[in-house]
Amino acid sequence: MLKVLHTLDSLGRGGAEMQALDVCRNAKKHELDLTFVATGGGALEEDFRQSGAEFIRLNRRLPVDFNVVLQLRKILKQREIQIVQGYQPVEGLHLYLASIGLPVKRVLSFQGFIYDEKNRRTAKFLIPQMHANIVVSRGLQNWLEEVDKLSVRQNFHVVYNGADRERILSNRKIL
Protein backbone atom coordinates (compact mmCIF):
# COMPACT_ATOMS: atom_id res chain seq x y z
CA MET A 1 0.00 0.00 0.00
CA LEU A 2 1.13 3.50 -0.81
CA LYS A 3 1.50 5.63 2.33
CA VAL A 4 0.09 9.10 1.76
CA LEU A 5 -0.52 12.13 3.97
CA HIS A 6 -2.99 14.88 3.05
CA THR A 7 -3.39 18.05 5.03
CA LEU A 8 -5.83 20.94 5.17
CA ASP A 9 -5.62 24.11 7.21
CA SER A 10 -9.34 24.19 7.99
CA LEU A 11 -12.32 21.88 7.58
CA GLY A 12 -15.12 24.15 6.41
CA ARG A 13 -17.52 23.25 3.59
CA GLY A 14 -15.49 24.19 0.54
CA GLY A 15 -14.47 22.54 -2.71
CA ALA A 16 -11.01 21.45 -1.56
CA GLU A 17 -12.44 20.11 1.69
CA MET A 18 -15.12 18.07 -0.09
CA GLN A 19 -12.58 16.67 -2.54
CA ALA A 20 -10.20 15.76 0.30
CA LEU A 21 -13.08 14.12 2.18
CA ASP A 22 -13.92 12.03 -0.90
CA VAL A 23 -10.26 10.96 -1.12
CA CYS A 24 -10.29 9.98 2.56
CA ARG A 25 -13.47 7.94 2.15
CA ASN A 26 -12.15 6.08 -0.91
CA ALA A 27 -8.47 5.67 -0.02
CA LYS A 28 -8.54 2.09 1.26
CA LYS A 29 -10.59 0.93 -1.73
CA HIS A 30 -7.77 2.18 -3.95
CA GLU A 31 -4.96 0.73 -1.80
CA LEU A 32 -3.87 3.97 -0.19
CA ASP A 33 -2.83 4.03 3.44
CA LEU A 34 -3.99 7.60 4.03
CA THR A 35 -3.23 9.79 7.00
CA PHE A 36 -5.18 13.04 7.08
CA VAL A 37 -3.89 15.97 9.14
CA ALA A 38 -5.93 19.09 9.88
CA THR A 39 -4.33 22.15 11.44
CA GLY A 40 -7.69 23.80 12.11
CA GLY A 41 -11.29 22.72 12.61
CA GLY A 42 -14.59 23.36 10.92
CA ALA A 43 -18.00 22.00 10.01
CA LEU A 44 -16.59 18.85 8.37
CA GLU A 45 -14.26 17.75 11.20
CA GLU A 46 -16.51 14.91 12.35
CA ASP A 47 -16.94 13.73 8.74
CA PHE A 48 -13.15 13.52 8.38
CA ARG A 49 -12.87 11.64 11.68
CA GLN A 50 -15.40 9.08 10.39
CA SER A 51 -13.97 8.89 6.85
CA GLY A 52 -11.88 5.75 7.25
CA ALA A 53 -8.56 7.59 6.97
CA GLU A 54 -6.34 8.02 10.01
CA PHE A 55 -7.26 11.50 11.32
CA ILE A 56 -4.81 13.70 13.23
CA ARG A 57 -5.69 17.17 14.50
CA LEU A 58 -2.89 19.70 15.05
CA ASN A 59 -3.25 23.34 16.04
CA ARG A 60 -1.51 25.93 13.88
CA ARG A 61 -1.06 29.10 15.91
CA LEU A 62 1.24 31.10 13.59
CA PRO A 63 1.36 31.67 9.83
CA VAL A 64 4.50 29.52 9.75
CA ASP A 65 4.28 27.34 12.84
CA PHE A 66 7.46 25.38 13.52
CA ASN A 67 5.68 23.27 16.14
CA VAL A 68 3.37 22.06 13.34
CA VAL A 69 6.42 21.47 11.11
CA LEU A 70 8.07 19.33 13.79
CA GLN A 71 4.87 17.38 14.48
CA LEU A 72 4.37 16.75 10.75
CA ARG A 73 7.99 15.60 10.39
CA LYS A 74 7.51 13.15 13.26
CA ILE A 75 4.36 11.77 11.59
CA LEU A 76 6.16 11.43 8.24
CA LYS A 77 8.98 9.45 9.84
CA GLN A 78 6.85 7.28 12.14
CA ARG A 79 4.37 6.31 9.43
CA GLU A 80 7.01 6.08 6.68
CA ILE A 81 4.93 8.40 4.49
CA GLN A 82 5.87 8.31 0.80
CA ILE A 83 3.76 11.17 -0.61
CA VAL A 84 2.39 14.34 0.98
CA GLN A 85 -0.27 16.61 -0.50
CA GLY A 86 -1.50 20.04 0.49
CA TYR A 87 -4.30 22.07 -1.01
CA GLN A 88 -3.14 25.63 -0.24
CA PRO A 89 0.21 27.42 -0.05
CA VAL A 90 0.15 27.49 3.78
CA GLU A 91 -0.19 23.69 3.89
CA GLY A 92 2.38 23.24 1.15
CA LEU A 93 4.92 25.35 3.03
CA HIS A 94 4.49 23.35 6.25
CA LEU A 95 4.75 20.06 4.31
CA TYR A 96 7.81 21.28 2.43
CA LEU A 97 9.61 22.25 5.63
CA ALA A 98 8.60 19.01 7.38
CA SER A 99 9.81 16.81 4.52
CA ILE A 100 13.21 18.40 3.80
CA GLY A 101 15.79 15.61 3.63
CA LEU A 102 13.22 12.81 3.83
CA PRO A 103 12.43 10.38 0.99
CA VAL A 104 8.99 11.94 0.51
CA LYS A 105 7.38 13.18 -2.71
CA ARG A 106 5.59 16.51 -2.36
CA VAL A 107 2.37 17.50 -4.17
CA LEU A 108 0.56 20.83 -4.08
CA SER A 109 -2.96 21.08 -5.42
CA PHE A 110 -4.40 24.33 -6.74
CA GLN A 111 -8.17 24.23 -6.26
CA GLY A 112 -9.01 27.85 -6.92
CA PHE A 113 -7.75 31.37 -7.14
CA ILE A 114 -5.04 32.73 -4.86
CA TYR A 115 -6.52 35.66 -2.97
CA ASP A 116 -3.57 37.61 -1.59
CA GLU A 117 0.04 38.54 -2.26
CA LYS A 118 1.41 36.53 0.68
CA ASN A 119 -0.06 33.30 -0.72
CA ARG A 120 1.01 34.15 -4.29
CA ARG A 121 4.60 34.61 -3.11
CA THR A 122 4.45 31.37 -1.15
CA ALA A 123 3.04 29.52 -4.18
CA LYS A 124 5.76 30.99 -6.39
CA PHE A 125 8.40 29.65 -3.99
CA LEU A 126 6.74 26.25 -3.59
CA ILE A 127 5.99 25.35 -7.22
CA PRO A 128 9.58 24.35 -8.10
CA GLN A 129 9.98 22.61 -4.70
CA MET A 130 7.12 20.21 -5.42
CA HIS A 131 7.48 16.91 -7.24
CA ALA A 132 4.07 17.59 -8.79
CA ASN A 133 1.64 20.48 -8.88
CA ILE A 134 -2.00 19.73 -9.60
CA VAL A 135 -4.51 22.18 -10.99
CA VAL A 136 -8.22 21.38 -11.38
CA SER A 137 -8.76 22.88 -14.84
CA ARG A 138 -6.96 24.40 -17.81
CA GLY A 139 -8.87 27.62 -17.13
CA LEU A 140 -7.45 27.83 -13.61
CA GLN A 141 -3.99 26.96 -14.91
CA ASN A 142 -4.22 29.85 -17.39
CA TRP A 143 -5.46 32.19 -14.64
CA LEU A 144 -2.57 31.25 -12.35
CA GLU A 145 -0.13 32.01 -15.16
CA GLU A 146 -1.70 35.16 -16.60
CA VAL A 147 -3.14 36.86 -13.52
CA ASP A 148 -1.09 35.50 -10.62
CA LYS A 149 2.10 35.35 -12.75
CA LEU A 150 2.99 31.83 -11.59
CA SER A 151 5.14 29.46 -13.62
CA VAL A 152 2.68 26.69 -14.51
CA ARG A 153 4.18 25.10 -17.63
CA GLN A 154 6.60 22.70 -15.96
CA ASN A 155 5.62 20.04 -13.48
CA PHE A 156 1.90 20.95 -13.60
CA HIS A 157 -0.81 18.36 -14.19
CA VAL A 158 -4.51 18.93 -14.74
CA VAL A 159 -6.66 16.60 -12.65
CA TYR A 160 -10.28 17.56 -13.10
CA ASN A 161 -12.10 17.38 -9.79
CA GLY A 162 -15.63 16.21 -9.30
CA ALA A 163 -17.95 14.73 -6.74
CA ASP A 164 -17.65 11.17 -5.53
CA ARG A 165 -20.32 9.19 -7.39
CA GLU A 166 -21.53 7.64 -4.13
CA ARG A 167 -22.28 11.08 -2.71
CA ILE A 168 -24.58 12.06 -5.57
CA LEU A 169 -26.45 8.81 -6.21
CA SER A 170 -30.03 8.67 -5.06
CA ASN A 171 -32.23 5.65 -4.39
CA ARG A 172 -35.29 7.79 -5.19
CA LYS A 173 -36.77 8.16 -8.63
CA ILE A 174 -35.80 11.69 -9.62
CA LEU A 175 -37.73 12.13 -12.88
SVG drawing of the C-alpha trace seen along z (x, -y; Angstrom):
<svg xmlns="http://www.w3.org/2000/svg" viewBox="-40 -41 58 43">
<polyline fill="none" stroke="black" stroke-width="0.4" points="0.0,0.0 1.1,-3.5 1.5,-5.6 0.1,-9.1 -0.5,-12.1 -3.0,-14.9 -3.4,-18.1 -5.8,-20.9 -5.6,-24.1 -9.3,-24.2 -12.3,-21.9 -15.1,-24.2 -17.5,-23.3 -15.5,-24.2 -14.5,-22.5 -11.0,-21.4 -12.4,-20.1 -15.1,-18.1 -12.6,-16.7 -10.2,-15.8 -13.1,-14.1 -13.9,-12.0 -10.3,-11.0 -10.3,-10.0 -13.5,-7.9 -12.2,-6.1 -8.5,-5.7 -8.5,-2.1 -10.6,-0.9 -7.8,-2.2 -5.0,-0.7 -3.9,-4.0 -2.8,-4.0 -4.0,-7.6 -3.2,-9.8 -5.2,-13.0 -3.9,-16.0 -5.9,-19.1 -4.3,-22.1 -7.7,-23.8 -11.3,-22.7 -14.6,-23.4 -18.0,-22.0 -16.6,-18.9 -14.3,-17.8 -16.5,-14.9 -16.9,-13.7 -13.1,-13.5 -12.9,-11.6 -15.4,-9.1 -14.0,-8.9 -11.9,-5.8 -8.6,-7.6 -6.3,-8.0 -7.3,-11.5 -4.8,-13.7 -5.7,-17.2 -2.9,-19.7 -3.3,-23.3 -1.5,-25.9 -1.1,-29.1 1.2,-31.1 1.4,-31.7 4.5,-29.5 4.3,-27.3 7.5,-25.4 5.7,-23.3 3.4,-22.1 6.4,-21.5 8.1,-19.3 4.9,-17.4 4.4,-16.7 8.0,-15.6 7.5,-13.2 4.4,-11.8 6.2,-11.4 9.0,-9.5 6.9,-7.3 4.4,-6.3 7.0,-6.1 4.9,-8.4 5.9,-8.3 3.8,-11.2 2.4,-14.3 -0.3,-16.6 -1.5,-20.0 -4.3,-22.1 -3.1,-25.6 0.2,-27.4 0.1,-27.5 -0.2,-23.7 2.4,-23.2 4.9,-25.3 4.5,-23.3 4.7,-20.1 7.8,-21.3 9.6,-22.3 8.6,-19.0 9.8,-16.8 13.2,-18.4 15.8,-15.6 13.2,-12.8 12.4,-10.4 9.0,-11.9 7.4,-13.2 5.6,-16.5 2.4,-17.5 0.6,-20.8 -3.0,-21.1 -4.4,-24.3 -8.2,-24.2 -9.0,-27.9 -7.7,-31.4 -5.0,-32.7 -6.5,-35.7 -3.6,-37.6 0.0,-38.5 1.4,-36.5 -0.1,-33.3 1.0,-34.1 4.6,-34.6 4.4,-31.4 3.0,-29.5 5.8,-31.0 8.4,-29.7 6.7,-26.3 6.0,-25.4 9.6,-24.3 10.0,-22.6 7.1,-20.2 7.5,-16.9 4.1,-17.6 1.6,-20.5 -2.0,-19.7 -4.5,-22.2 -8.2,-21.4 -8.8,-22.9 -7.0,-24.4 -8.9,-27.6 -7.4,-27.8 -4.0,-27.0 -4.2,-29.9 -5.5,-32.2 -2.6,-31.3 -0.1,-32.0 -1.7,-35.2 -3.1,-36.9 -1.1,-35.5 2.1,-35.3 3.0,-31.8 5.1,-29.5 2.7,-26.7 4.2,-25.1 6.6,-22.7 5.6,-20.0 1.9,-20.9 -0.8,-18.4 -4.5,-18.9 -6.7,-16.6 -10.3,-17.6 -12.1,-17.4 -15.6,-16.2 -17.9,-14.7 -17.7,-11.2 -20.3,-9.2 -21.5,-7.6 -22.3,-11.1 -24.6,-12.1 -26.4,-8.8 -30.0,-8.7 -32.2,-5.7 -35.3,-7.8 -36.8,-8.2 -35.8,-11.7 -37.7,-12.1"/>
</svg>
